[in-house]
């Protein structure tokens, strides 16, 4: 009898171990069999708004559908035009879409420690995560499109990102685009050493030299996704503009000639 029970326990543990392997493998491998069907995922949101008024209407609707919705992220020239969610931990929305349905590429979600509301309520560093297809492909799903910021024409023509909440419309001016090591400060709502120090370090690795000043009194937006290197993340960082600030028509990026002369 004891041998029978032991055998059953061993088989059960083996089965659970196999299940764990499949689940973890699925989470880490966007190229598994299920990836083919959702290479460009259907978005869980009702629609992609075109105007500022549409954004606010869509945000209200998304909040009514999922109370975890805390804002809306919009990047001109991309399909990144969706609600942002936040849960009690950063794993919850890794493989769930805006309607809490399984999705290999998840949704856009904010770090669980960040604060939201008006611009005055924000954490110094607002952090938003999203999946890529791990090939640095700007035509891929979700945050894969952040790789467009590594293309000079796109970077110059896209100086501002919108991340808005129900309480406040907020525009953010891009100041760095970098493939950066997994520095823990990137995911700290109040970065150790301050905002200015973090911004300066990321700017040193930025693909382009943006003439945008960032100080410790500023609020920044940090968009993070994976690259084809496990220990490296693509990071797009932007500084919150004043509510009455004029929106720049183009990003103040130094030309290649100016950059080479400085070197």
N, C-alpha and C positions, 0 to 999 in steps of 0.2 A: 504493500500500500504506500509506504513512504517513498519507494522508488518511483511509483506511478505519479505521485504528487510532485516529486522533484522533476520528473520528466516534463510534466505539464508546465511547471514554473519556468523551466529552461526554454521551452518552446514559446511561451508567452513573452518572455524577455527578449528572445530573438526576434519575434514579430514586432514588438515595440521598438526595438533597436532599428529594424529595417524601416519602419514607418518614420522614425526620427531621421534616418538617413535621407529618405525621400523628401521629407518636408524641408530639411535644411538644404538639401541639394537644390530643391525648387527655388528656395529663397535666394540662393547665391548664383543660380544659373539661369539667366534670362534667355538662353539659347536652347533650353530643353524643348521637348515635344510640344508643350503647351504654348511656347512663345510664338510659334508659327501663326497660330490663330489670332493673336493679339499684337502683332508686330507694330501696328498703329492703333492703339486702343480706342474703343468708343468711350467718349467722356461721359461721366455720370451726371454732369450738369444739364439743365434744360436746354440751354443755348449759349452761344458765344456772343456777347454783346458787342455792338459796333460803336456806340456813342457813350459819353460819360453818363448820361441819364440811364442808358441801358444797363451800364455796369451796376449802378445803385439799385435798379429794379431787380436785376439778376441776383445781386447779393442778398437782398431782402428775401427773395424766393428761396435761395439756397439755405438760408438760415432757418426758414420755415420747414425745410425738408430734412435738415440735419443740424442740430443745435451745436455741433462741434465746429461749424463754419465760423471763422473769425475775420475773414477778409477776402479781398479779390486781388489777384495778381495779373497784370497785363503788360506784355512786352510788345511794342509795335513791330510789325514785320515777321511775327512768329504766330504759332498756334497756342502759345502760352497766354491764355486769356481765360482764367478759371478761378474758381473758389479755392481758398486755402483753409485747411482744417487744423485743429489742434486737439490732442487727446492727453490723457494722464501720463502717457509715456511715448517715447519716440518709435516704438515698435508697432503700435496699434494700426497705423495706416500704411505700413510698408507694403502690404499686399491687399489693401482694400481701397475701393474707389470712393467717390463722394457720397455714394449711397450705401456704403458699408458692404458692398458686394466684392467677391474675390476679383482681384486684378493683378496680373503679374507685375505691372508697372505702377501700381498703387495710385496715389494722388499727390498733390502738393500739400505738404503739411509743415506747420511751424514747430520749432523746438518747444517741448512741453514746459520749459521754464520761462519762456518769453511772456511779457505782459502786453495786453492790447487794449484799445479804446481810442481816445484822442491821441494826437501826436505827443501830448504831454504825459500820457500814460505809458507810452512805449518803453520797452527796455532800451538801453543804449545801443545794443546790437540785436536787431530783429533777424532771426535765422529761419530760412525756409529751405526745406529739403525736397528733392524730387529725383526719380530714377532716370538713368540714361540706359542706352543699350550696350554700354561698355566698349564701344568701338570709336568714340570721339566723332560720331557721325551727326552733323547738324540737321540731317533729314530724319533722324530717328524719333522715337516717341518721347513724350514728356520733356524732361529737362535736357534731353539730347540737344535740343535747339539752342541751349546756352552756348554751344560751340560756335554758333554764328558770330558771337562777339570776338572770336579769334580771327575773323576776317575783317580787314581794315575798312572796306567800304561799308559793311554793316555797322561796325563799331562807330564810325564817324557819323552815320546817319541815324543812330539810335542812342542819343545822349541820355535819355530819361526812361525810367521804369515807373510804372504806377503800381503801388500797393496801397489799397484803400480799405478802411473799415466802415462800419455803419456810422460811426461817430465822426470820421474825418477822412477827407480826400487827401491823399498824400502822393506827391511826385518826388522821385529820388534820382539824383544825377550820378551816373556811373563814374567811378574814379579808378577802378582796377579790374582787370580780367587776368586771372593767373591759374596755371596748373600748380597747385601748392600742396606741400606735405600736410599730413593730418595733424596740424598744430591744434592742440586742445583749445586755444583761445578763440578759434574760429566758431566754436559752438558754445561759447560762454556769453550769455546775455549781457553780463558785465565783465568784459575781458580783463584778465589780470594784466596790470600795467597800463590800462587805459585804452580808449578808442584810438587816439593818435598813434600810439606805438604799434598797435596791430595794423592799422591802415598803412603806416610807413613800411612795415615789413612785407606786407602783401604787395604793395606798389613796387617794391624792388624786383619782384618776380613777374610783374604785369607784362602782358604781351605788348601793350601800348603804354606810352607815357601820357597820362591824362593830366592836364593843368587844372586840377580841382583840389582845393585845399581842404584838409580834414583835421579838426581839432577835437580835444577831449569833450568839448561841450556839444558836439554834433551827435545826432542819431544816425546810425548806418543800417543798411539792409544787406544781408549776406545770403546769396543764393548758392547752394552747394549741390553738386552731383558727382557721380563717380566717373573715372576715366578708365582707360585700358590698363592702367597701372594700379594695383591694389592699394598702395600706400599714398596715392596722389588723388587729389580732388580738383575738379574745376570749380573755381570760385569767381563769382561776379559780385562786386561790392559797389554800393551806391550810397550817396549822402542825401539825407532828407533836406529838401528845399523848403524855404519859408513859404507859407501859404500864399503870399502875395508876390513871390519871386517870378520873374519872367522865365518862361521855358526856353532853354537854348535850342536853336535850330539845328546845331551840329555839335558833336562832342569836341572839346578842345584837346585834340591829340597832336602831339609833336610829330612833325614829318620825319621820315626816315633819315633825311639829310641832317636835321637838327639833332636827332638822337645819336647818329654816328659821330658828329662833331663833339658832342659831350663826352663820348667814350674816348 
